[in-house]
Amino acid sequence: MKNKIAFSNLRAEMARRNISIQEISEVLGAARDTVSSKLSRKRQITLKEAFLIENTFFPGMGVLYLFEELNVSQKPA
């Protein structure tokens, strides 16, 4: 499965720290392909998973920073 991480800050931080999707999948206790689907936004990532990724690999960086694309304000109609 091609690595297409949709979260640009997460993707950049993973590259800086040389962290693989496989490493994240091991911490989450999920298959690599499942985690890849979540990080490419083909499947929904849970808040618990986002915090686990942040706390394990990027402590202090903040979930809102790492997953900025999920922090979208809806405009009033």
PDB file with SEQRES, HELIX, SHEET and CRYST1 records, atoms N, CA, C and O in Angstrom:
SEQRES   1 A   77  MET LYS ASN LYS ILE ALA PHE SER ASN LEU ARG ALA GLU          
SEQRES   2 A   77  MET ALA ARG ARG ASN ILE SER ILE GLN GLU ILE SER GLU          
SEQRES   3 A   77  VAL LEU GLY ALA ALA ARG ASP THR VAL SER SER LYS LEU          
SEQRES   4 A   77  SER ARG LYS ARG GLN ILE THR LEU LYS GLU ALA PHE LEU          
SEQRES   5 A   77  ILE GLU ASN THR PHE PHE PRO GLY MET GLY VAL LEU TYR          
SEQRES   6 A   77  LEU PHE GLU GLU LEU ASN VAL SER GLN LYS PRO ALA              
HELIX    1 AA1 SER A    8  ARG A   17  1                                  10    
HELIX    2 AA2 ILE A   21  LEU A   28  1                                   8    
HELIX    3 AA3 ARG A   32  LEU A   39  1                                   8    
HELIX    4 AA4 LEU A   47  PHE A   57  1                                  11    
HELIX    5 AA5 VAL A   63  LEU A   66  1                                   4    
HELIX    6 AA6 GLU A   68  LEU A   70  5                                   3    
CRYST1    1.000    1.000    1.000  90.00  90.00  90.00 P 1           1          
ATOM      1  N   MET A   1       0.845  -1.173   0.000  1.00  0.00           N  
ATOM      2  CA  MET A   1       0.000   0.000   0.000  1.00  0.00           C  
ATOM      3  C   MET A   1       0.892   1.238   0.000  1.00  0.00           C  
ATOM      4  O   MET A   1       1.814   1.336   0.810  1.00  0.00           O  
ATOM      5  N   LYS A   2       0.629   2.170  -0.891  1.00  0.00           N  
ATOM      6  CA  LYS A   2       1.405   3.396  -1.025  1.00  0.00           C  
ATOM      7  C   LYS A   2       1.166   4.302   0.171  1.00  0.00           C  
ATOM      8  O   LYS A   2       0.030   4.462   0.618  1.00  0.00           O  
ATOM      9  N   ASN A   3       2.231   4.893   0.687  1.00  0.00           N  
ATOM     10  CA  ASN A   3       2.172   5.774   1.848  1.00  0.00           C  
ATOM     11  C   ASN A   3       1.736   7.172   1.422  1.00  0.00           C  
ATOM     12  O   ASN A   3       2.527   7.915   0.840  1.00  0.00           O  
ATOM     13  N   LYS A   4       0.489   7.537   1.705  1.00  0.00           N  
ATOM     14  CA  LYS A   4      -0.047   8.857   1.368  1.00  0.00           C  
ATOM     15  C   LYS A   4      -0.645   9.469   2.622  1.00  0.00           C  
ATOM     16  O   LYS A   4      -1.866   9.570   2.743  1.00  0.00           O  
ATOM     17  N   ILE A   5       0.196   9.873   3.544  1.00  0.00           N  
ATOM     18  CA  ILE A   5      -0.275  10.439   4.802  1.00  0.00           C  
ATOM     19  C   ILE A   5      -0.891  11.808   4.524  1.00  0.00           C  
ATOM     20  O   ILE A   5      -0.239  12.692   3.970  1.00  0.00           O  
ATOM     21  N   ALA A   6      -2.153  11.971   4.915  1.00  0.00           N  
ATOM     22  CA  ALA A   6      -2.902  13.184   4.613  1.00  0.00           C  
ATOM     23  C   ALA A   6      -2.616  14.324   5.587  1.00  0.00           C  
ATOM     24  O   ALA A   6      -2.905  15.482   5.285  1.00  0.00           O  
ATOM     25  N   PHE A   7      -2.056  14.011   6.741  1.00  0.00           N  
ATOM     26  CA  PHE A   7      -1.803  15.028   7.759  1.00  0.00           C  
ATOM     27  C   PHE A   7      -0.391  15.565   7.574  1.00  0.00           C  
ATOM     28  O   PHE A   7       0.579  14.907   7.949  1.00  0.00           O  
ATOM     29  N   SER A   8      -0.273  16.754   6.999  1.00  0.00           N  
ATOM     30  CA  SER A   8       1.040  17.263   6.586  1.00  0.00           C  
ATOM     31  C   SER A   8       2.015  17.441   7.751  1.00  0.00           C  
ATOM     32  O   SER A   8       3.197  17.126   7.609  1.00  0.00           O  
ATOM     33  N   ASN A   9       1.557  17.930   8.880  1.00  0.00           N  
ATOM     34  CA  ASN A   9       2.467  18.101  10.017  1.00  0.00           C  
ATOM     35  C   ASN A   9       2.926  16.748  10.562  1.00  0.00           C  
ATOM     36  O   ASN A   9       4.099  16.572  10.893  1.00  0.00           O  
ATOM     37  N   LEU A  10       2.011  15.809  10.652  1.00  0.00           N  
ATOM     38  CA  LEU A  10       2.372  14.462  11.106  1.00  0.00           C  
ATOM     39  C   LEU A  10       3.385  13.840  10.146  1.00  0.00           C  
ATOM     40  O   LEU A  10       4.385  13.267  10.577  1.00  0.00           O  
ATOM     41  N   ARG A  11       3.123  13.954   8.861  1.00  0.00           N  
ATOM     42  CA  ARG A  11       4.027  13.407   7.844  1.00  0.00           C  
ATOM     43  C   ARG A  11       5.428  14.010   7.994  1.00  0.00           C  
ATOM     44  O   ARG A  11       6.425  13.291   7.928  1.00  0.00           O  
ATOM     45  N   ALA A  12       5.502  15.337   8.196  1.00  0.00           N  
ATOM     46  CA  ALA A  12       6.798  16.009   8.330  1.00  0.00           C  
ATOM     47  C   ALA A  12       7.523  15.552   9.594  1.00  0.00           C  
ATOM     48  O   ALA A  12       8.726  15.295   9.562  1.00  0.00           O  
ATOM     49  N   GLU A  13       6.802  15.453  10.696  1.00  0.00           N  
ATOM     50  CA  GLU A  13       7.428  15.031  11.954  1.00  0.00           C  
ATOM     51  C   GLU A  13       7.869  13.569  11.903  1.00  0.00           C  
ATOM     52  O   GLU A  13       8.903  13.211  12.466  1.00  0.00           O  
ATOM     53  N   MET A  14       7.090  12.731  11.235  1.00  0.00           N  
ATOM     54  CA  MET A  14       7.492  11.328  11.067  1.00  0.00           C  
ATOM     55  C   MET A  14       8.791  11.252  10.285  1.00  0.00           C  
ATOM     56  O   MET A  14       9.676  10.468  10.628  1.00  0.00           O  
ATOM     57  N   ALA A  15       8.917  12.056   9.239  1.00  0.00           N  
ATOM     58  CA  ALA A  15      10.134  12.063   8.427  1.00  0.00           C  
ATOM     59  C   ALA A  15      11.328  12.568   9.238  1.00  0.00           C  
ATOM     60  O   ALA A  15      12.418  11.999   9.162  1.00  0.00           O  
ATOM     61  N   ARG A  16      11.121  13.638  10.015  1.00  0.00           N  
ATOM     62  CA  ARG A  16      12.209  14.191  10.822  1.00  0.00           C  
ATOM     63  C   ARG A  16      12.738  13.185  11.838  1.00  0.00           C  
ATOM     64  O   ARG A  16      13.935  13.146  12.124  1.00  0.00           O  
ATOM     65  N   ARG A  17      11.841  12.378  12.376  1.00  0.00           N  
ATOM     66  CA  ARG A  17      12.223  11.425  13.434  1.00  0.00           C  
ATOM     67  C   ARG A  17      12.375   9.998  12.915  1.00  0.00           C  
ATOM     68  O   ARG A  17      12.624   9.065  13.679  1.00  0.00           O  
ATOM     69  N   ASN A  18      12.218   9.849  11.602  1.00  0.00           N  
ATOM     70  CA  ASN A  18      12.363   8.537  10.964  1.00  0.00           C  
ATOM     71  C   ASN A  18      11.426   7.496  11.589  1.00  0.00           C  
ATOM     72  O   ASN A  18      11.840   6.383  11.914  1.00  0.00           O  
ATOM     73  N   ILE A  19      10.163   7.880  11.749  1.00  0.00           N  
ATOM     74  CA  ILE A  19       9.146   6.994  12.319  1.00  0.00           C  
ATOM     75  C   ILE A  19       8.302   6.435  11.183  1.00  0.00           C  
ATOM     76  O   ILE A  19       7.827   7.178  10.323  1.00  0.00           O  
ATOM     77  N   SER A  20       8.123   5.124  11.189  1.00  0.00           N  
ATOM     78  CA  SER A  20       7.379   4.468  10.119  1.00  0.00           C  
ATOM     79  C   SER A  20       5.930   4.199  10.534  1.00  0.00           C  
ATOM     80  O   SER A  20       5.582   4.219  11.715  1.00  0.00           O  
ATOM     81  N   ILE A  21       5.113   3.953   9.534  1.00  0.00           N  
ATOM     82  CA  ILE A  21       3.727   3.553   9.787  1.00  0.00           C  
ATOM     83  C   ILE A  21       3.715   2.235  10.545  1.00  0.00           C  
ATOM     84  O   ILE A  21       2.846   2.017  11.390  1.00  0.00           O  
ATOM     85  N   GLN A  22       4.654   1.366  10.260  1.00  0.00           N  
ATOM     86  CA  GLN A  22       4.751   0.080  10.962  1.00  0.00           C  
ATOM     87  C   GLN A  22       4.953   0.302  12.461  1.00  0.00           C  
ATOM     88  O   GLN A  22       4.325  -0.373  13.277  1.00  0.00           O  
ATOM     89  N   GLU A  23       5.818   1.235  12.823  1.00  0.00           N  
ATOM     90  CA  GLU A  23       6.048   1.523  14.246  1.00  0.00           C  
ATOM     91  C   GLU A  23       4.772   2.040  14.911  1.00  0.00           C  
ATOM     92  O   GLU A  23       4.443   1.644  16.029  1.00  0.00           O  
ATOM     93  N   ILE A  24       4.067   2.916  14.222  1.00  0.00           N  
ATOM     94  CA  ILE A  24       2.814   3.440  14.770  1.00  0.00           C  
ATOM     95  C   ILE A  24       1.789   2.328  14.890  1.00  0.00           C  
ATOM     96  O   ILE A  24       1.057   2.266  15.878  1.00  0.00           O  
ATOM     97  N   SER A  25       1.725   1.452  13.900  1.00  0.00           N  
ATOM     98  CA  SER A  25       0.757   0.349  13.946  1.00  0.00           C  
ATOM     99  C   SER A  25       1.015  -0.576  15.128  1.00  0.00           C  
ATOM    100  O   SER A  25       0.073  -1.095  15.726  1.00  0.00           O  
ATOM    101  N   GLU A  26       2.271  -0.784  15.464  1.00  0.00           N  
ATOM    102  CA  GLU A  26       2.607  -1.642  16.607  1.00  0.00           C  
ATOM    103  C   GLU A  26       2.116  -1.030  17.916  1.00  0.00           C  
ATOM    104  O   GLU A  26       1.617  -1.745  18.785  1.00  0.00           O  
ATOM    105  N   VAL A  27       2.254   0.286  18.061  1.00  0.00           N  
ATOM    106  CA  VAL A  27       1.787   0.963  19.269  1.00  0.00           C  
ATOM    107  C   VAL A  27       0.258   0.950  19.340  1.00  0.00           C  
ATOM    108  O   VAL A  27      -0.318   0.776  20.414  1.00  0.00           O  
ATOM    109  N   LEU A  28      -0.389   1.133  18.198  1.00  0.00           N  
ATOM    110  CA  LEU A  28      -1.857   1.149  18.177  1.00  0.00           C  
ATOM    111  C   LEU A  28      -2.457  -0.252  18.254  1.00  0.00           C  
ATOM    112  O   LEU A  28      -3.646  -0.401  18.535  1.00  0.00           O  
ATOM    113  N   GLY A  29      -1.648  -1.273  18.009  1.00  0.00           N  
ATOM    114  CA  GLY A  29      -2.151  -2.640  18.027  1.00  0.00           C  
ATOM    115  C   GLY A  29      -3.069  -2.928  16.851  1.00  0.00           C  
ATOM    116  O   GLY A  29      -4.053  -3.657  16.976  1.00  0.00           O  
ATOM    117  N   ALA A  30      -2.732  -2.346  15.711  1.00  0.00           N  
ATOM    118  CA  ALA A  30      -3.540  -2.504  14.498  1.00  0.00           C  
ATOM    119  C   ALA A  30      -2.625  -2.891  13.343  1.00  0.00           C  
ATOM    120  O   ALA A  30      -1.415  -2.673  13.392  1.00  0.00           O  
ATOM    121  N   ALA A  31      -3.213  -3.460  12.321  1.00  0.00           N  
ATOM    122  CA  ALA A  31      -2.442  -3.833  11.139  1.00  0.00           C  
ATOM    123  C   ALA A  31      -1.881  -2.588  10.451  1.00  0.00           C  
ATOM    124  O   ALA A  31      -2.487  -1.517  10.491  1.00  0.00           O  
ATOM    125  N   ARG A  32      -0.736  -2.742   9.830  1.00  0.00           N  
ATOM    126  CA  ARG A  32      -0.097  -1.627   9.137  1.00  0.00           C  
ATOM    127  C   ARG A  32      -1.022  -1.019   8.094  1.00  0.00           C  
ATOM    128  O   ARG A  32      -1.106   0.204   7.983  1.00  0.00           O  
ATOM    129  N   ASP A  33      -1.715  -1.853   7.328  1.00  0.00           N  
ATOM    130  CA  ASP A  33      -2.615  -1.343   6.288  1.00  0.00           C  
ATOM    131  C   ASP A  33      -3.778  -0.564   6.881  1.00  0.00           C  
ATOM    132  O   ASP A  33      -4.236   0.412   6.286  1.00  0.00           O  
ATOM    133  N   THR A  34      -4.260  -0.981   8.044  1.00  0.00           N  
ATOM    134  CA  THR A  34      -5.341  -0.263   8.718  1.00  0.00           C  
ATOM    135  C   THR A  34      -4.875   1.124   9.133  1.00  0.00           C  
ATOM    136  O   THR A  34      -5.577   2.112   8.917  1.00  0.00           O  
ATOM    137  N   VAL A  35      -3.698   1.197   9.726  1.00  0.00           N  
ATOM    138  CA  VAL A  35      -3.149   2.483  10.163  1.00  0.00           C  
ATOM    139  C   VAL A  35      -2.867   3.368   8.950  1.00  0.00           C  
ATOM    140  O   VAL A  35      -3.121   4.572   8.985  1.00  0.00           O  
ATOM    141  N   SER A  36      -2.352   2.782   7.897  1.00  0.00           N  
ATOM    142  CA  SER A  36      -2.102   3.541   6.679  1.00  0.00           C  
ATOM    143  C   SER A  36      -3.399   4.147   6.147  1.00  0.00           C  
ATOM    144  O   SER A  36      -3.413   5.299   5.715  1.00  0.00           O  
ATOM    145  N   SER A  37      -4.478   3.382   6.175  1.00  0.00           N  
ATOM    146  CA  SER A  37      -5.780   3.890   5.729  1.00  0.00           C  
ATOM    147  C   SER A  37      -6.261   5.034   6.605  1.00  0.00           C  
ATOM    148  O   SER A  37      -6.863   5.987   6.111  1.00  0.00           O  
ATOM    149  N   LYS A  38      -6.002   4.946   7.889  1.00  0.00           N  
ATOM    150  CA  LYS A  38      -6.413   6.013   8.808  1.00  0.00           C  
ATOM    151  C   LYS A  38      -5.590   7.274   8.573  1.00  0.00           C  
ATOM    152  O   LYS A  38      -6.132   8.379   8.578  1.00  0.00           O  
ATOM    153  N   LEU A  39      -4.296   7.117   8.369  1.00  0.00           N  
ATOM    154  CA  LEU A  39      -3.436   8.279   8.166  1.00  0.00           C  
ATOM    155  C   LEU A  39      -3.622   8.903   6.790  1.00  0.00           C  
ATOM    156  O   LEU A  39      -3.235  10.052   6.578  1.00  0.00           O  
ATOM    157  N   SER A  40      -4.201   8.173   5.860  1.00  0.00           N  
ATOM    158  CA  SER A  40      -4.498   8.731   4.542  1.00  0.00           C  
ATOM    159  C   SER A  40      -5.953   9.206   4.457  1.00  0.00           C  
ATOM    160  O   SER A  40      -6.423   9.619   3.397  1.00  0.00           O  
ATOM    161  N   ARG A  41      -6.652   9.140   5.590  1.00  0.00           N  
ATOM    162  CA  ARG A  41      -8.034   9.598   5.739  1.00  0.00           C  
ATOM    163  C   ARG A  41      -9.043   8.774   4.946  1.00  0.00           C  
ATOM    164  O   ARG A  41     -10.132   9.254   4.633  1.00  0.00           O  
ATOM    165  N   LYS A  42      -8.683   7.545   4.626  1.00  0.00           N  
ATOM    166  CA  LYS A  42      -9.636   6.634   3.991  1.00  0.00           C  
ATOM    167  C   LYS A  42     -10.524   5.990   5.045  1.00  0.00           C  
ATOM    168  O   LYS A  42     -11.632   5.541   4.753  1.00  0.00           O  
ATOM    169  N   ARG A  43     -10.018   5.952   6.282  1.00  0.00           N  
ATOM    170  CA  ARG A  43     -10.764   5.468   7.443  1.00  0.00           C  
ATOM    171  C   ARG A  43     -10.610   6.511   8.540  1.00  0.00           C  
ATOM    172  O   ARG A  43      -9.650   7.282   8.549  1.00  0.00           O  
ATOM    173  N   GLN A  44     -11.555   6.527   9.452  1.00  0.00           N  
ATOM    174  CA  GLN A  44     -11.530   7.513  10.527  1.00  0.00           C  
ATOM    175  C   GLN A  44     -10.544   7.116  11.619  1.00  0.00           C  
ATOM    176  O   GLN A  44     -10.498   5.963  12.050  1.00  0.00           O  
ATOM    177  N   ILE A  45      -9.760   8.090  12.053  1.00  0.00           N  
ATOM    178  CA  ILE A  45      -8.864   7.877  13.180  1.00  0.00           C  
ATOM    179  C   ILE A  45      -9.579   8.361  14.436  1.00  0.00           C  
ATOM    180  O   ILE A  45     -10.241   9.399  14.416  1.00  0.00           O  
ATOM    181  N   THR A  46      -9.447   7.616  15.522  1.00  0.00           N  
ATOM    182  CA  THR A  46     -10.129   8.008  16.751  1.00  0.00           C  
ATOM    183  C   THR A  46      -9.277   9.018  17.519  1.00  0.00           C  
ATOM    184  O   THR A  46      -8.068   9.121  17.317  1.00  0.00           O  
ATOM    185  N   LEU A  47      -9.933   9.748  18.391  1.00  0.00           N  
ATOM    186  CA  LEU A  47      -9.221  10.703  19.234  1.00  0.00           C  
ATOM    187  C   LEU A  47      -8.214   9.978  20.127  1.00  0.00           C  
ATOM    188  O   LEU A  47      -7.109  10.470  20.356  1.00  0.00           O  
ATOM    189  N   LYS A  48      -8.604   8.812  20.626  1.00  0.00           N  
ATOM    190  CA  LYS A  48      -7.709   8.008  21.462  1.00  0.00           C  
ATOM    191  C   LYS A  48      -6.445   7.630  20.688  1.00  0.00           C  
ATOM    192  O   LYS A  48      -5.340   7.705  21.224  1.00  0.00           O  
ATOM    193  N   GLU A  49      -6.611   7.224  19.429  1.00  0.00           N  
ATOM    194  CA  GLU A  49      -5.455   6.863  18.596  1.00  0.00           C  
ATOM    195  C   GLU A  49      -4.564   8.076  18.331  1.00  0.00           C  
ATOM    196  O   GLU A  49      -3.338   7.972  18.375  1.00  0.00           O  
ATOM    197  N   ALA A  50      -5.177   9.217  18.059  1.00  0.00           N  
ATOM    198  CA  ALA A  50      -4.405  10.437  17.800  1.00  0.00           C  
ATOM    199  C   ALA A  50      -3.571  10.813  19.025  1.00  0.00           C  
ATOM    200  O   ALA A  50      -2.396  11.158  18.897  1.00  0.00           O  
ATOM    201  N   PHE A  51      -4.181  10.746  20.217  1.00  0.00           N  
ATOM    202  CA  PHE A  51      -3.436  11.057  21.434  1.00  0.00           C  
ATOM    203  C   PHE A  51      -2.345  10.031  21.711  1.00  0.00           C  
ATOM    204  O   PHE A  51      -1.265  10.392  22.179  1.00  0.00           O  
ATOM    205  N   LEU A  52      -2.609   8.768  21.429  1.00  0.00           N  
ATOM    206  CA  LEU A  52      -1.599   7.737  21.636  1.00  0.00           C  
ATOM    207  C   LEU A  52      -0.391   7.966  20.725  1.00  0.00           C  
ATOM    208  O   LEU A  52       0.752   7.808  21.154  1.00  0.00           O  
ATOM    209  N   ILE A  53      -0.643   8.336  19.480  1.00  0.00           N  
ATOM    210  CA  ILE A  53       0.449   8.649  18.544  1.00  0.00           C  
ATOM    211  C   ILE A  53       1.241   9.849  19.056  1.00  0.00           C  
ATOM    212  O   ILE A  53       2.471   9.820  19.090  1.00  0.00           O  
ATOM    213  N   GLU A  54       0.530  10.901  19.455  1.00  0.00           N  
ATOM    214  CA  GLU A  54       1.199  12.109  19.939  1.00  0.00           C  
ATOM    215  C   GLU A  54       2.008  11.815  21.199  1.00  0.00           C  
ATOM    216  O   GLU A  54       3.175  12.196  21.284  1.00  0.00           O  
ATOM    217  N   ASN A  55       1.412  11.151  22.166  1.00  0.00           N  
ATOM    218  CA  ASN A  55       2.102  10.890  23.438  1.00  0.00           C  
ATOM    219  C   ASN A  55       3.295   9.954  23.295  1.00  0.00           C  
ATOM    220  O   ASN A  55       4.292  10.107  24.000  1.00  0.00           O  
ATOM    221  N   THR A  56       3.199   8.988  22.389  1.00  0.00           N  
ATOM    222  CA  THR A  56       4.274   8.007  22.216  1.00  0.00           C  
ATOM    223  C   THR A  56       5.437   8.534  21.385  1.00  0.00           C  
ATOM    224  O   THR A  56       6.600   8.364  21.754  1.00  0.00           O  
ATOM    225  N   PHE A  57       5.120   9.172  20.267  1.00  0.00           N  
ATOM    226  CA  PHE A  57       6.161   9.549  19.316  1.00  0.00           C  
ATOM    227  C   PHE A  57       6.501  11.039  19.302  1.00  0.00           C  
ATOM    228  O   PHE A  57       7.627  11.413  18.971  1.00  0.00           O  
ATOM    229  N   PHE A  58       5.547  11.884  19.654  1.00  0.00           N  
ATOM    230  CA  PHE A  58       5.729  13.329  19.532  1.00  0.00           C  
ATOM    231  C   PHE A  58       5.261  14.065  20.789  1.00  0.00           C  
ATOM    232  O   PHE A  58       4.452  14.988  20.692  1.00  0.00           O  
ATOM    233  N   PRO A  59       5.754  13.672  21.961  1.00  0.00           N  
ATOM    234  CA  PRO A  59       5.259  14.285  23.195  1.00  0.00           C  
ATOM    235  C   PRO A  59       5.437  15.800  23.202  1.00  0.00           C  
ATOM    236  O   PRO A  59       6.499  16.325  22.868  1.00  0.00           O  
ATOM    237  N   GLY A  60       4.365  16.483  23.594  1.00  0.00           N  
ATOM    238  CA  GLY A  60       4.396  17.930  23.695  1.00  0.00           C  
ATOM    239  C   GLY A  60       4.098  18.681  22.415  1.00  0.00           C  
ATOM    240  O   GLY A  60       3.963  19.904  22.441  1.00  0.00           O  
ATOM    241  N   MET A  61       3.992  17.976  21.283  1.00  0.00           N  
ATOM    242  CA  MET A  61       3.740  18.658  20.016  1.00  0.00           C  
ATOM    243  C   MET A  61       2.263  19.030  19.858  1.00  0.00           C  
ATOM    244  O   MET A  61       1.931  20.011  19.193  1.00  0.00           O  
ATOM    245  N   GLY A  62       1.402  18.254  20.462  1.00  0.00           N  
ATOM    246  CA  GLY A  62      -0.024  18.565  20.402  1.00  0.00           C  
ATOM    247  C   GLY A  62      -0.752  17.863  19.271  1.00  0.00           C  
ATOM    248  O   GLY A  62      -0.302  17.841  18.126  1.00  0.00           O  
ATOM    249  N   VAL A  63      -1.877  17.300  19.626  1.00  0.00           N  
ATOM    250  CA  VAL A  63      -2.716  16.615  18.636  1.00  0.00           C  
ATOM    251  C   VAL A  63      -3.241  17.605  17.594  1.00  0.00           C  
ATOM    252  O   VAL A  63      -3.313  17.282  16.408  1.00  0.00           O  
ATOM    253  N   LEU A  64      -3.610  18.818  18.041  1.00  0.00           N  
ATOM    254  CA  LEU A  64      -4.144  19.808  17.093  1.00  0.00           C  
ATOM    255  C   LEU A  64      -3.115  20.192  16.037  1.00  0.00           C  
ATOM    256  O   LEU A  64      -3.474  20.462  14.891  1.00  0.00           O  
ATOM    257  N   TYR A  65      -1.846  20.219  16.412  1.00  0.00           N  
ATOM    258  CA  TYR A  65      -0.786  20.499  15.436  1.00  0.00           C  
ATOM    259  C   TYR A  65      -0.593  19.317  14.496  1.00  0.00           C  
ATOM    260  O   TYR A  65      -0.584  19.489  13.277  1.00  0.00           O  
ATOM    261  N   LEU A  66      -0.438  18.125  15.050  1.00  0.00           N  
ATOM    262  CA  LEU A  66      -0.149  16.944  14.235  1.00  0.00           C  
ATOM    263  C   LEU A  66      -1.275  16.599  13.282  1.00  0.00           C  
ATOM    264  O   LEU A  66      -1.035  16.173  12.153  1.00  0.00           O  
ATOM    265  N   PHE A  67      -2.506  16.784  13.738  1.00  0.00           N  
ATOM    266  CA  PHE A  67      -3.678  16.420  12.937  1.00  0.00           C  
ATOM    267  C   PHE A  67      -4.467  17.666  12.563  1.00  0.00           C  
ATOM    268  O   PHE A  67      -5.696  17.678  12.642  1.00  0.00           O  
ATOM    269  N   GLU A  68      -3.762  18.706  12.159  1.00  0.00           N  
ATOM    270  CA  GLU A  68      -4.358  20.007  11.884  1.00  0.00           C  
ATOM    271  C   GLU A  68      -5.504  19.935  10.873  1.00  0.00           C  
ATOM    272  O   GLU A  68      -6.474  20.686  10.984  1.00  0.00           O  
ATOM    273  N   GLU A  69      -5.403  19.065   9.919  1.00  0.00           N  
ATOM    274  CA  GLU A  69      -6.446  18.970   8.882  1.00  0.00           C  
ATOM    275  C   GLU A  69      -7.798  18.554   9.456  1.00  0.00           C  
ATOM    276  O   GLU A  69      -8.831  18.799   8.833  1.00  0.00           O  
ATOM    277  N   LEU A  70      -7.807  17.927  10.638  1.00  0.00           N  
ATOM    278  CA  LEU A  70      -9.076  17.550  11.264  1.00  0.00           C  
ATOM    279  C   LEU A  70      -9.691  18.706  12.041  1.00  0.00           C  
ATOM    280  O   LEU A  70     -10.872  18.652  12.385  1.00  0.00           O  
ATOM    281  N   ASN A  71      -8.925  19.742  12.324  1.00  0.00           N  
ATOM    282  CA  ASN A  71      -9.368  20.891  13.095  1.00  0.00           C  
ATOM    283  C   ASN A  71      -9.964  21.929  12.143  1.00  0.00           C  
ATOM    284  O   ASN A  71      -9.374  22.983  11.905  1.00  0.00           O  
ATOM    285  N   VAL A  72     -11.138  21.613  11.607  1.00  0.00           N  
ATOM    286  CA  VAL A  72     -11.773  22.453  10.588  1.00  0.00           C  
ATOM    287  C   VAL A  72     -13.006  23.111  11.182  1.00  0.00           C  
ATOM    288  O   VAL A  72     -13.877  22.439  11.735  1.00  0.00           O  
ATOM    289  N   SER A  73     -13.073  24.406  11.065  1.00  0.00           N  
ATOM    290  CA  SER A  73     -14.266  25.132  11.509  1.00  0.00           C  
ATOM    291  C   SER A  73     -15.305  25.112  10.393  1.00  0.00           C  
ATOM    292  O   SER A  73     -14.991  25.319   9.221  1.00  0.00           O  
ATOM    293  N   GLN A  74     -16.534  24.861  10.787  1.00  0.00           N  
ATOM    294  CA  GLN A  74     -17.608  24.881   9.798  1.00  0.00           C  
ATOM    295  C   GLN A  74     -18.152  26.292   9.695  1.00  0.00           C  
ATOM    296  O   GLN A  74     -18.413  26.942  10.707  1.00  0.00           O  
ATOM    297  N   LYS A  75     -18.321  26.760   8.475  1.00  0.00           N  
ATOM    298  CA  LYS A  75     -18.853  28.108   8.256  1.00  0.00           C  
ATOM    299  C   LYS A  75     -20.368  28.069   8.430  1.00  0.00           C  
ATOM    300  O   LYS A  75     -21.015  27.101   8.029  1.00  0.00           O  
ATOM    301  N   PRO A  76     -20.939  29.122   9.029  1.00  0.00           N  
ATOM    302  CA  PRO A  76     -22.398  29.168   9.149  1.00  0.00           C  
ATOM    303  C   PRO A  76     -23.046  29.242   7.773  1.00  0.00           C  
ATOM    304  O   PRO A  76     -22.503  29.841   6.845  1.00  0.00           O  
ATOM    305  N   ALA A  77     -24.198  28.632   7.661  1.00  0.00           N  
ATOM    306  CA  ALA A  77     -24.907  28.608   6.368  1.00  0.00           C  
ATOM    307  C   ALA A  77     -25.566  29.927   6.069  1.00  0.00           C  
ATOM    308  O   ALA A  77     -26.202  30.078   5.026  1.00  0.00           O  
TER     309      ALA A  77                                                      
END                                                                             
